[in-house]
Amino acid sequence: MLHKRAFYFLIVLTGILSILLVFLTYHAAFKTNVIKNRVPYSLYLDADDDKDSLFAKLDTVLMHPDLFRKFCQVFSFDQVRTGRFIIGDGMDNFTLFKKLRNGQQDPVNVTFNNMRDVRGLCGALDAQLMLDSFSMLRMLQDSQWQQQIGMDTAQLLCLFIPNTYQIYWNISPQKLMERMVSEYQSFWSKNDRKAKADRKNLTPYQAYIVASIVEKETNLEDEKGLIAGVYLNRLEQGMKLQADPTVVYALGRSDVYRVLLEHLKVESPYNTYLVEGLPPGPIWMPSISTIDSVLDSPDHDYIFFCAKPGYDGRHAFSETMEGHSQNAYAYRKWLNQENIR
């Protein structure tokens, strides 16, 4: 009788322990708040990461890292997938395990603007994504790929519309370029932009090039359209653009704040004082507002403009050389008075 009671007691005890084990397992998997603080954490895993480095990164993040490590051992976490994974407040071990095992990554906000050329752009993308800037640049400079998108090396910056994009951190250069081509096509199909460029006798990349020059001429939104109109009038009349920012670009220097006669002699396809028409490519990445200012530029008869006296960056516009000479004289006089060289 005693042995029978002991047997029943053992069965009950085993049942209780089993229930307790199930409860603890459930609690460990689904009820534990895995993150130490209330702020979501971005976990980045690249091609060099393995399970050891993954757990090492999580040691400083999780409330119970040893518990998560054992959880992964029980449920066979074998392959570390690259990407960016947000560990949110209140996330349980099972949700985190499933997220990492299945590679359910979260996108990053990739922003680019104010770029001089694609080399600088590749550096900016390298800083925000897992990709390598040299691999990116090699792809952009590949002649077969350029032929596919209908742009050459000089025009490549036109493909990139400055904005903030949600992109997976481990995206490949090929996939990223597919996305950028899609964004480029979407941009020009919206708001009647392609038709507006046609009405200005411009292709989209030509409109981008004009906008790049306007971007370097002024920061004043209300003047961008007027300046764009001046350049479009010059193109229509077969005049040289004679745009100072193109000379600065041709010089390849960042310390030129006032274009002098000696600078106008630099031999370059970007020196619009020497060559006719547009430069072969953009000299800067223009903002979307500047591109739209070119496309929506008002019709006028201005052919010339120069800076006005003062520190507000405004310009004086004229239809004749005589009027331009008067405006230029007033500006030079102000420069001398201010002892600006």
C-alpha positions in Angstrom: 0.0 0.0 0.0 2.9 2.3 0.9 4.6 1.6 -2.4 1.3 2.3 -4.3 1.0 5.7 -2.5 4.6 6.5 -3.4 3.9 5.6 -7.0 0.9 7.9 -7.2 2.8 10.7 -5.4 5.6 10.3 -8.0 3.1 10.5 -10.8 1.5 13.6 -9.4 4.9 15.2 -8.7 6.0 14.4 -12.2 2.8 16.0 -13.6 3.3 19.1 -11.5 6.9 19.4 -12.6 5.8 18.9 -16.2 3.2 21.5 -16.0 5.7 23.8 -14.3 8.3 23.1 -17.1 5.7 23.9 -19.7 4.7 27.1 -17.9 8.3 28.2 -17.6 9.0 27.3 -21.2 5.9 29.2 -22.3 7.0 32.1 -20.1 10.5 32.1 -21.5 9.2 32.0 -25.0 6.2 34.3 -25.0 6.1 36.3 -21.8 9.6 37.6 -21.3 10.3 41.2 -22.3 13.6 40.5 -24.0 14.9 44.1 -24.3 16.6 45.7 -21.4 15.2 49.2 -21.9 12.1 50.7 -23.5 13.9 51.9 -26.6 13.8 49.8 -29.7 17.2 48.5 -30.7 18.5 48.1 -34.3 20.6 44.9 -34.7 22.8 44.8 -37.7 24.1 41.5 -39.0 26.5 41.4 -41.9 28.3 38.6 -43.8 31.0 38.3 -41.2 28.6 37.5 -38.4 28.0 34.0 -37.0 26.1 32.7 -34.0 28.8 33.6 -31.6 29.0 37.2 -32.8 25.2 37.4 -32.9 24.9 36.3 -29.2 27.7 38.7 -28.3 25.8 41.6 -29.8 22.6 40.5 -28.0 24.4 40.2 -24.6 24.2 44.0 -24.1 20.7 44.2 -25.4 18.6 41.4 -24.0 17.3 41.2 -20.5 18.1 37.5 -20.3 20.6 36.7 -23.0 21.5 33.2 -21.6 17.8 32.3 -21.8 17.6 33.3 -25.4 20.8 31.4 -26.2 19.3 28.2 -24.7 16.1 28.8 -26.5 18.0 29.0 -29.9 19.8 25.8 -29.0 16.6 23.9 -28.3 14.9 25.1 -31.5 17.9 24.7 -33.8 19.0 28.2 -34.8 21.6 27.3 -37.4 22.0 30.1 -40.0 22.6 33.8 -39.3 20.9 35.9 -41.9 22.2 39.4 -42.8 20.1 42.5 -42.4 18.8 45.1 -40.0 16.4 43.8 -37.3 14.5 46.0 -34.9 14.1 44.5 -31.4 11.1 46.3 -30.1 9.9 46.9 -26.6 7.8 43.9 -25.4 9.1 41.5 -27.9 9.3 37.9 -26.6 12.0 35.4 -27.3 10.0 33.3 -29.7 9.1 36.3 -31.8 12.8 37.4 -31.9 13.9 33.9 -32.6 11.5 33.6 -35.6 12.5 37.1 -36.8 16.2 36.3 -36.9 15.8 32.7 -38.2 13.6 33.7 -41.1 15.5 36.9 -41.9 12.5 39.1 -41.3 14.5 42.3 -41.5 13.3 45.9 -41.2 14.2 48.5 -43.8 16.4 51.5 -43.2 15.7 55.1 -44.2 18.3 55.9 -46.9 18.7 59.6 -47.6 20.9 61.2 -50.3 21.0 64.8 -51.6 23.6 67.5 -52.2 26.0 65.2 -54.1 28.6 66.5 -56.6 29.0 63.2 -58.4 28.3 59.5 -58.3 31.6 58.8 -56.5 30.4 60.8 -53.5 27.0 59.3 -53.8 28.4 55.8 -53.6 30.2 56.8 -50.4 27.0 58.1 -48.9 25.2 54.8 -49.8 28.1 52.8 -48.3 27.7 54.7 -45.0 24.0 53.8 -44.9 23.9 50.3 -46.3 25.8 47.1 -46.2 27.0 47.4 -49.8 30.6 48.3 -50.7 31.1 51.7 -52.4 33.7 50.3 -54.8 31.4 47.5 -56.0 28.7 50.0 -56.4 30.9 52.3 -58.5 32.1 49.5 -60.7 28.5 48.6 -61.5 27.6 52.2 -62.3 30.6 52.5 -64.6 29.9 49.2 -66.5 29.2 50.1 -70.1 26.6 47.3 -70.7 24.6 48.4 -67.7 24.7 52.0 -68.8 23.5 51.0 -72.2 20.5 49.2 -70.6 19.4 52.4 -68.8 20.3 54.7 -71.7 22.8 56.9 -69.8 26.5 57.3 -70.0 29.0 57.9 -67.1 28.5 61.7 -67.2 24.7 61.5 -67.0 24.5 58.8 -64.3 23.8 61.2 -61.5 20.5 62.1 -63.3 19.2 58.6 -62.3 19.2 59.5 -58.6 16.3 61.6 -57.4 17.2 63.1 -54.0 14.8 61.8 -51.3 14.5 59.4 -48.4 13.8 55.8 -49.4 13.0 52.7 -47.3 15.5 50.1 -48.4 16.7 46.8 -46.9 20.2 47.3 -45.3 21.7 44.2 -47.1 20.4 45.1 -50.5 22.8 44.2 -53.4 24.0 46.9 -55.8 22.0 45.3 -58.6 18.7 45.3 -56.6 19.4 48.9 -55.4 19.9 50.1 -59.0 16.7 48.3 -60.1 15.0 50.3 -57.3 16.5 53.6 -58.4 15.5 53.0 -62.0 12.0 52.4 -60.8 12.0 55.5 -58.7 13.4 57.5 -61.6 10.6 56.3 -63.9 8.0 56.9 -61.2 9.3 60.4 -60.6 9.1 61.5 -64.2 5.7 59.9 -64.7 4.2 61.9 -61.8 2.8 65.5 -61.9 3.1 65.6 -65.7 6.9 66.1 -65.4 7.8 64.2 -68.6 5.3 66.2 -70.7 6.5 69.5 -69.1 10.1 68.6 -70.1 8.9 67.9 -73.6 7.2 71.3 -73.8 10.6 72.9 -72.8 12.3 70.8 -75.5 14.2 68.9 -72.9 14.7 65.3 -72.1 14.4 64.4 -68.4 18.2 64.1 -68.0 18.6 67.5 -69.7 16.1 69.1 -67.3 18.1 67.5 -64.5 21.3 69.1 -65.8 19.7 72.5 -66.1 18.4 72.1 -62.5 21.9 71.2 -61.3 23.2 74.5 -62.6 20.2 76.5 -61.1 20.8 74.7 -57.8 24.3 76.1 -57.6 23.2 79.6 -58.7 20.7 80.3 -55.9 19.0 79.1 -52.8 16.0 81.3 -53.2 13.0 79.4 -54.3 11.3 82.4 -55.9 14.3 83.0 -58.2 14.9 79.4 -59.4 12.3 79.5 -62.2 13.5 82.9 -63.4 17.2 81.7 -63.6 16.1 78.5 -65.3 14.2 80.6 -67.9 17.4 82.6 -68.6 19.3 79.4 -69.5 16.4 78.0 -71.5 16.2 81.3 -73.5 19.9 81.1 -74.2 19.6 77.5 -75.4 16.7 78.4 -77.6 18.7 81.3 -79.2 21.8 79.2 -79.7 23.8 81.2 -77.1 26.4 79.8 -74.8 25.1 79.2 -71.3 28.1 81.0 -69.7 27.1 79.6 -66.3 29.7 80.3 -63.6 28.9 77.1 -61.6 29.9 75.0 -64.6 33.3 76.7 -64.5 33.7 76.0 -60.8 32.8 72.4 -61.5 35.4 72.2 -64.4 38.1 73.6 -62.1 37.4 70.8 -59.6 38.0 73.1 -56.7 35.9 73.9 -53.6 37.6 77.1 -52.7 36.4 79.2 -55.7 33.8 81.7 -54.5 34.2 84.3 -57.2 34.8 83.3 -60.8 37.5 85.4 -62.4 38.5 85.9 -66.1 41.4 83.5 -65.6 39.0 80.8 -64.5 37.0 81.1 -67.7 39.9 79.7 -69.8 39.9 76.2 -68.2 39.5 73.6 -71.0 36.7 71.3 -70.1 33.4 70.0 -71.6 31.8 71.5 -68.5 33.0 75.0 -69.1 30.0 76.6 -70.7 31.9 79.8 -71.5 33.8 77.8 -74.1 31.4 75.0 -75.2 28.0 75.4 -76.6 24.8 73.8 -75.2 24.5 71.9 -71.9 27.4 70.3 -70.2 27.6 66.5 -70.7 26.2 65.8 -67.2 24.9 67.5 -64.0 27.3 69.4 -61.9 25.3 68.8 -58.7 22.4 66.8 -57.4 19.5 69.3 -57.6 16.6 69.2 -55.2 13.2 68.1 -56.3 11.9 71.6 -55.9 14.7 72.9 -58.2 13.8 70.3 -60.9 10.2 71.3 -60.7 11.2 75.0 -60.9 12.9 74.2 -64.2 9.9 72.4 -65.5 7.5 75.1 -64.3 9.7 78.0 -65.2 7.8 81.1 -66.4 8.1 82.4 -69.9 10.0 85.6 -70.0 12.5 87.5 -72.2 15.4 87.7 -69.8 18.8 86.7 -71.3 21.1 88.0 -68.5 21.3 88.0 -64.8 23.9 88.9 -62.2 24.0 89.3 -58.4 22.5 92.3 -56.8 24.4 94.4 -54.3 23.7 93.1 -50.8 24.1 90.0 -48.8 20.7 88.4 -49.5 21.9 86.5 -52.6 19.3 88.0 -54.9 19.8 88.6 -58.6 19.0 91.4 -61.2 17.6 90.2 -64.5 17.8 92.0 -67.9 16.8 91.5 -71.5 19.6 93.4 -73.0 23.4 93.6 -72.7 23.1 97.3 -71.9 20.8 96.5 -68.9 23.1 93.7 -67.8 26.2 95.9 -68.0 24.5 98.4 -65.7 23.5 95.7 -63.2 27.0 94.2 -63.3 28.6 97.6 -62.7 26.4 98.2 -59.7 27.4 94.8 -58.3 31.1 95.4 -58.8 30.9 98.8 -57.2 29.3 97.2 -54.2 32.0 94.5 -54.0 34.7 97.2 -54.0 32.9 99.2 -51.4 32.7 96.1 -49.2 36.3 95.2 -49.9 35.2 91.8 -51.2 37.8 90.2 -53.6 
